[in-house]
Amino acid sequence: MAKRIALGVFEMMNPSNGMPTWTDPRGRGDDWDRLEYWVDLAKMLDAAGFDFLFFADTYGYATLQGVMPEEVAAHGIQFPALDPMLAIPALARETASLGFVVTSPTTVERPYATARRFASLDRFTDGRIGWNVVTGSSQATTDELFGVTAKLNHDERYDAADDFLDTCLRFWEHSWDDDAEVRDRSRGVYADPAKLHRVEVDAPHQRAHGVFAVPPTPQRTPVLFQAGTSDRGRAYAARNAEAVFIQGQSIVSAAAHVADIRAQAESHGRAGSEVKVVTGMTVTVAPTEAEARALRAEYEALLGLDDAAVMFAGITGIDLTGVDPDTRLTDLRTDLGQTLVDRYAKKDPDVRVRAVLDQFRTKAIRGFQVTGSPEQVADEIEEIVDGSGIDGLMLEPTFGGPAAYRAFIDLVVPILAERGRLTAPAGPTLRERFGGGARLSPTHRAHRLSASAAPNGESA
């Protein structure tokens, strides 16, 4: 039996996804800040049977030595941006089954506020919400915007993320018993006080005390996504994530990533199959291969090397704009953006700056690049899925507007459906669309927590 492929779309609520494309007529330069644009996109994906719409997000933006380069504002390099979380209720109201995954950091937020927002969204979407847990993005800029003075290194941010997520899980899973909300008008009792539990956390990075004010929601806990691919990021995902987002660029590397994540998950008492792996994928499809390749060439012609250098600096903290192009990337290693540096350095320890920027210009932080006719694209997708063990695809835009998704829906979805790759999900919640039940798996470590943590922070 053919393996079901979960389908999602990767978006950012700014003029361009990644490298600037907003000036192209096929971009969204005039539409990105219109709610109706995002409603129309969500409705299109919902009608086509997509499982989720994923919003990457960050408070920060690219800086060089603490200053925003002129190119960021002038060229619209992931700037400006709106808060996608605020649009989710409107998108959910206009769709029947599409799930929504929203990025929120564990660095400058507070667990109670995050838990409350996601619980509210789980209620408003009838269980169609997921949280992309990130430890930080454009962190130097974000710290300045929020006035953060205590700087954490890469691994310390994951230590803080452990405390943050554990606190959220205590609020979602352990503050209310399943039958605590009674809504009994005859007795005048809304919730049974005996079935509410104070969350007590005094952990190294978090403190929280009190009862969660949101009753249990359809999923209780949003579906937990995690995208870090550094060694520490994989360990965090293996312990906590239900879906892991990777940017696979070869079947071999993606397969190794999938195997590693699932093996680590099993070492924590989880079933490896419960951790779903989703890869980014940029698909350029047209009725013929020649048309598709011409379209891809048009897209690549929009992407400038100077913009790539600025964007690379914003993600990694490495300014390549003034570096000798023959310098090895590993000689410029930084704590910021370790995942991205590792992607290039592990593949080729001798890789030079010139090659990195040229690759980054066309691939940036994207995943697989698939170009061809409908049959060619469908064949390659099946080859990637079967060869790597991934569970789903997250389509990335090309020119920025919805045309790339519409082409995929019109030309590729029917073929994948005919081949049994796009079968109906098990249920209406986002977690069920990924093959689980409505609630967290019984093997998830959240169930080994309790409302009250040990004074030094429980880590189950």
N, C-alpha and C positions, 0 to 999 in steps of 0.2 A: 504494500500500500504506500502510495506517495506521501511524503512528509508534508504536513500543512505548513505554509509560510505565513507568518504574521506580517502584515503590511502597515508601515507607518510613514510619516513625512516629517522631515527635520526642518524647522523654521526658526527664525529670529524676528522679533517685532521691531525691525529697523529697515532702512531703505534697501539694503542688500544683505544677502546671506554670505558672510565671508568677504571675498574680494568685491570691490565696487562694480556693480552692473546696473545700477539704478538709472543711468542715462540712456540705456537702450530702450527702444519702444516696447520691447517685450519684458522689461523690468517692471518694478512696482514703485518707481519714484514718486508718482502722484497718488498712490493708493495705500501705502504701508501704514499710514496713520488714520485710515478710515475703518471704523468697526465693521462696516458693511463688507469691506474687502475680505476680512477674516471670516465673517459669517458665510459669505459665498464659498470661500475655500473649504470651510468645514463641511458645508452641505454637499459640495461636490465629492469630497472624500467619503462622507457617510453614505451617500447614494451608491458609491462604487464598492462598498464593503470593506473599506480600510479599517484597521483596528484602532489606530491612534494617531493623533497629531501631537508632535513633540516640539515644545518651545525651549530652545536654549536661551539662556539669559545671563546677564551680568550687570552689576552696578557700575563697573569700571569701563575703561576704554584704553586704547593703546597710548603709552607715554614713552618718551625717551629721556632718561635722567630726570624723571619727575615732571616733565613738561609735555603737553599734547602737541605732537607734530602738526604743522599746518595741514598736511595731507589728510589727517583724520577727519577734520571738519570740512575741508574743501572738497574732498573726494567721497565723503560719506563712508569711511571704513568702519563698519559696525557702529556707526554714530550718525544721528542721534538714535534714541531708542525709547520705547514705551514699556510699561509693565504688562506682560502677557497674562499674568494671573487675574488681573481685573476683567479681562475679556471672557474668561472661561464660562461664567454663568450664561452669558448671552449666546455663546457658541453651543453650549449644551442644550439650551432651550430650543434651538433651531435644528438640532440633530437628534436622531433616534438611538444610535448605538455607538457612535464614534467615541473613543476614549481620548483623554487629554493628559499629557505628561508635562509638568512645569518644573523648571529649574529653580532651586532655592538653596542658598549657601548655608553652611554651618559655622561660618566665621563671624559675620557681623549681625546675624539675626539672634533671636532668643527662642529656646525650644517651645515655651508656652504659646507664643504668638504664631510660630510656624505650625504647631500642632492644631491650633484653633483654626487657622486659615484652611489647612488641608482637610480638616474634619468638616468645615462648612462647605467646602467644594465637593467633598464626597457626598454630602447630603444633597446639595443643589444639582449634582450631575447624576444622582441615583447610582453611585458607585462606579463612576467612569473616570476617576482621577488617579494620577500617578505622580510621584515626587522624584525628580532627578536630583539626587543628593550630590552636591559638590562641596568640596572643602574650600574652594576659592577660585576666582577667575579675575584676571587683571588686578591681582591682589594689592599691589603697591598703590594703584589709583584708588581702589575701593577703601583701603585703610585710610588714605588721606581724606576721602569724602566723608567717612564716618568718624574721623578723629581717633582712629585706633592707634595707640602708642605701643602696645605690647606686640612685638613682631614674633610670629611663630614660623619655624622652618617647615619644610615639606612634611616630615614625619610627625612633628608636633601638631600640625593642622589635622592629621588623621587621629591623633590622640584626642584632640578637642572634639572631632566629629564623632568619635565613639561615645563620649559623654552626651553630646547633643542628641544623637539619634536614640540612645537608650532612654533619655528623659522623655522624648516624644513618644516612644513606644510605651512607656509607663502610663502616660496620659491616655493614649488611645486604647490600650489593651487591658489596663489594670485598674483604672480609676472608677469605672462603672461595671457592675455585674451585668450579665446579659439581660436580666429581667428587672433591672433597677428602675427603668423608666416605665411607670404603670399608667399614667394619665387617667386616673380613676376619678371621674367627676362626682360620683355618688359619695365617695369618702373625702373628696377634696384633697386628694393626694396626687401630686404630679410625679414625684420620684421618691422611692423608698430610701430614707436616710441610712438605714442599716446596710444597704447594698452599694453605698458610695465609699470610696477609699481615698484618703489623702495620699498624694504623691509626695514622697520625702527624698530629696536628692541633695547630697552634699559631696559632690564629686570634684576632682581637681579643677575641671574647667566649667562646671555648671552647678548652680544651686536653684532649687525649685521646691516650693512647699505649698500644698493645697489641692483641692478637688478640681478636676477638669470640668469646665462648665458646659461642654458639648456632649450630649448623650451619644451612645453608640450609633454609628452610621453604617450604611450597607456593607462597606468593606472594613470598617473600623480604622485600619491602617491603609493609607494609599499604597498602590503598588510601588515598591521601592526600586528605582532605577539607580544605576551608578555607572560612571563613565571613565573613571581613572584606570589607566593601564600600566602605571608604574608598579614596581613590586609591592609597595605598601598599598597602593590603590587596589590591586588585585586581591590582596589579603582582606582588605575591608569589604570588597564586593563579595568575596567567598563567604564571609561571615553574615552579611546583611542583605545583599541585593537579591531581588527576585528576577530582575532583568538587567543585563549588563550590556552597555552600548560600547561597541568597539569600532574603530575605523580600519577595518581589514582592507589591505591593498593587495594581498595575494592569498590564494587558498591555503598554502602551506603555513603562513604566519597566522592566519585566522584559525586554522585547525589547532595549532599549538596553543593559541590563546584560549580557545574553547576548552581544550583538554586540561589546561592548567587551572582555569577557574573552577571547573567541575571537580577536579581532584582535590583542590583545596576545600571546596564546599563539603565534600564527603568527609574530609578530615575533621570538620566541625559537626559531624553527625547529621548532615543534610543529604538528601538525595541529589546527586549531581544533575539529574534531569529536571529538577525543580528550578534550577537557575537557567533562565532563558537568555540566549545571547543574540543580540541584534546588531547588524552591521550597517554602517552608512553605505550608500550607493548612489552615484550620480549616473543616471540613465539618459542617454541621448538616443532616441528612437525615431525612425521615420519609415515610410513605406518601403524604401530601398536602403541598402547599406550606403550607397554613394550619397544619398540625401542626408543620412544621419551623420556621416563623416564631415560633410560640408557644414552642417549645423554645428557640430562640435568645434570645427575650425573657427567659425564665427564667434563662438563663445570664448575660446581661448584668446582670440585677438583682442578682446576687451580687457584682458588682465595684464596689468603693468608690473614690471619687476620692482620698481620703486615702491609701489603700494604693497607688494609682497614683503619687502624688507620692513616696512613700518608695521604691518600686521604681525609679522614674525616676532618683532621686538616686543609688541604688546603682549603676546602670549608667553614668550619664553624669558623675557627680560634681557635678551641678547640683541644688541644693536649691530646688525650686519651692514648697515648703510656705509660705515666708514672702515670696514674691515677688508684687508687684502683678500680677494676672492679665492686665493689658493690656500687660505688658512683651513686647517682641519676643524671640524665642528667640535670634536671632543676636547679641543684645547680651550674652548669657550664655555665649558659646562657651567650651569647655574642651577640654583635651587628652584627657581621659578620655571614652570613649564617643563619639568623633568620628563614627563610622559612624551612630549613632542620631540625633545632632544634624543631620548632613548629610541624613538621610532627610527630615526635616521642613523644614529650611531650603531645600534645593534645590527642593522642591516648591512652597514658598511662602516667599520670603525675608522676608515681612512677618508670618509666622505668630506668634500671640500665645500666651502661657503657658496661658491658659484653654482654647484650642482644642487645644493639645498634650496637656494632661492628660485632656481628655475623649476624645480619640482613643486615648491610651495606655491609658485605663481599659478600653476594649473590644477594642483591637487589640494593645496592649503591643508585644512584639517579634515579633508573629505576621505571617504572610504573607497570602495571598488569603483572603477570607471568602466562603464559598460556602454558600448556604442555599436549600433547596427540596425538591421531590419527587425521586425517584430519576432520572427522565428529565431533569429540569431540571439536576440536579447533574452528571450525565454529560455533558450538552450543554455546560455551562459549562466543565467540565474540558477537554474537547476544544478548545473555543474558546481557552482559555488556552494550552494546549500548542501548538496550531498557530499561534497568533498571536504567541507570544513566542519559540518555539524552544527552550523548556526541555525537559529530558529526563526529569524525574521529579518526583514529589510527595512531600512529607514531611507526613503528617497530624499535626495538633496536637490534643490532647485538649480537651474543653470542660469538663465537670464534674470531670474528673480520672481517673475510672475508665475501664474498657474499653468502656463502652456506645457511645460515639461511633464507635469502631473497628468494633464488632460491627454497628452499623447500616450503616456504609459497606460492610462485607463482605457483608452480607445483601442490601442494596438496590442498591448501585452497582457492585460488582465484577462481578456477572453481566452487566450491560449493557456495561461496558467490555470485558469478555472477548468478548462476542458481536460487538463492533465491531472486534475484532482489536487492541485496545490493550494486552492483557496476555499477550503470547506468551511461550513458554518461553525462559529465558536460554540463552546459548551454552554455559555450563559450570558446574561446581559452586562455583568460587571467587567471592568477592564482586567481584573485578575483572572476571571474565567476565560476571557479572550486569549490569555496566555496559557491556558490549559490547566489552571488550578481551580480551587473553589473560590467562593466569594471572600473568604477570610484567609489570613496567613496560614501557610502550611503548618501542620502540627510539629514538624521538625525545625521550624524557624526558632532561632534563639530568643525571640521576643517572648515566647511562652515560658522561658526559664527565668524571666525577670519577675519582679513583683512591684507593687505600688511603692514600697519603701526600699530604698537602696541602702547598702551598708555605708557607713560614714566615709570610707575611702573610695566609694564608687564601685558598685558591683559590675563585674564584667563576665557575663555568662558565655 
